[in-house]
């Protein structure tokens, strides 16, 4: 419990009045003492009428799991009676973002939204409540230990909601027999040729044998080997929005992994930073997605700079057949990207490389200032120079035959799945 604004204002005014009465007007001391005694009696009466913190009960419920970057609800049930608005404050770890609500009604359940800022285990240690006394002279403080834990998991919400399956659906033949169709090399079936079909699809030998025009229908080749390669260096720790680059990359990698499972491809996983990390060989089926998800949930970030030469050379040694290698990484300028370009060029000789990097929306906003002034213009010039230098690196990679995807965090997952579908349809692997 602590003095409130009303009590502090009353005491301050009474001090000034006491000085005026004693020094300026020469009033007797007992009159001033009576005024202070009256304030003391009012304060004691206020304390007696106020509900103490020990008479309030609290019940808290928190889900054991949640998706990183999303909100989870902490359900609080306060029992008891208090007067005036009640303000809440949580004590929690750095991986949780929580508001400070006010005006909670007595005997009510309140759902407090908590945002998980990263993967891993986070703890909500205590809850503090603040409400005014009956006369508003004091502020009562209540504290309850909670000791609640929640685990932040990689975001698979697009997978659970069916958004990935819907996006991949044009490449699928049905919900039971998922046949990937396209201008591929694998024979699928013969069918009667009808007007409007491509004449190049006519199988002339079989048409002559059957004495009618028959077209040859093919499908895109399946069982491709796809490797998701994640950079865990210190540059991937930069926060874009509510999550770090590494978390955005993990969420997109899981979405692509699920799309590859639906399309019948073999999914592998590899991490590298200052030194090579885990290597999960490509496997078919949903078990490949399960192990990638399990490993990425505990994937930590390195504080040191990424060694692209060691990491990508080690990955190249693991791959025994042509694969689609999706590299999630980042660079600051063309000088630090030189080693990245050289090593990706070496891998391009045997594999198809898709380089994925995230563009900072805040930097894009700086390049187009809305308010006039020297400071916004200087920031815009610097931002545009950084963007131009970044684009030169991406253009160089594209000229070397390396596919690039430079997008914002909000468009990463959809853009990555679209690029994967394009690669499958064009038989680039």
C-alpha positions, 0 to 999 in steps of 0.5 A: 500500500502506498499514498495516493494522489489525493493524500499527497495533495492534501498533505502538501496543501496542509503543509502550506496552510500550516506555515501560513497559520503559524508564521504569517498569522501567528495561530496557536500550535494546537489548532494546526495540530488539530488539522493534522489530527483530522487528516490522520483520522480520515486516513485511518478511516479510509484504511479501515473501509478498504479491502486489503490485498489478502482478501482478494483471490486469484486464479490464473490459467495459461495454455502450455503451448503457443505459436511464436508471433501470435497471441495466447490468452491468459485467463485471470479470475479475481474474486473479492470486492474493490472500489474504483478501477483496477490496474494489472501488471505481469512480471514475465520473461523477455520472450513475452509481450503483455499489455497493462489493462485497467478498469477490471470489474470485481468478480469477473474473468479477464482474458489478458492477451500475451504475445510470444516474441520468440520460440522456447519456454517462457515464464509468467512469474507474478501478477501485480494489481493496483486499486484505490482505497475507499476514499482514494487516499491510498493505492492498494497493491496486491501481488500473487506469484504465478509460476506459469510456463508456456512453450513458444512453438514455430508457427504452423498456423497456415498448415493447420488452417489448410492455407498451404494445402489450398495454395498447393491444390492446383498441382494436386489431382485429388484429396486421395490420389495426389498426382502432380500434373504438369508439362513433365516427363513422367507418363501419366495416361492416354486419352482421346484427343479433342479439339483445343488440346495441344497437337504436340501431345498426340501419340502418333504410334498409338493413334495409328494402332488404335485408328483414332487420335490419342494424346499422351498426358504426362505429369511432373516428376515426383520424389525430388530432393529438397533441402531447407538450409537455414542461416543461424548467424547473428544477422538473422537475429535482427527483429522485423516486426514482432519476430526475428529473421530466424523465426520468420525463416523457420515459419516459412521453411515449415510451410514449404516442408509441408507443401513438399510433403503434399507434392510427394517430394523428399524434404531435408533440413540443414543449419549453419552459422559460425560452424555447420549445424544439424543435418537431416537427410531428405526423407519422404512422407509426413515423418520428414515434416515432423522431425523438421518441426521438432528440430526447428522448435529448439533451434538457437541463434549464434552470436558470431558471424556466419561462415558461409564457406564452411557451412555451404561446403559441408552441405555440398558434401552431404548432397549426393544427387541433384536437389533444390536447395532453399537457402535462408540467409542475409547480408549487410552489403556487397563486401560481406556478401562476396563469400556467399555469392562464391559458395552459392555459385559453386553449389549451382553447378550441381543443384538448383539454388533458391536464395531467400532473404527478407527485406526490412519494411522500416527501411523501405518506409525511410526511403520515401519520406513523407515530411520535409526536412534535412533529417528525413531526406538524409535518411532516405538517401542512406536507405536508397543507397543500401537498397541499391547495393542490396539489389546489385547483389541479388542481380548478380546472383540472378545472372549466375543462375541462382533464383532469388526471393527478396520479400517482406515478412508478411509475404514470405510464406505465400511467395515461397510456396508460389515460387516452389510451385513455379519450379515444379511446374517448369521442371527446373529441378 
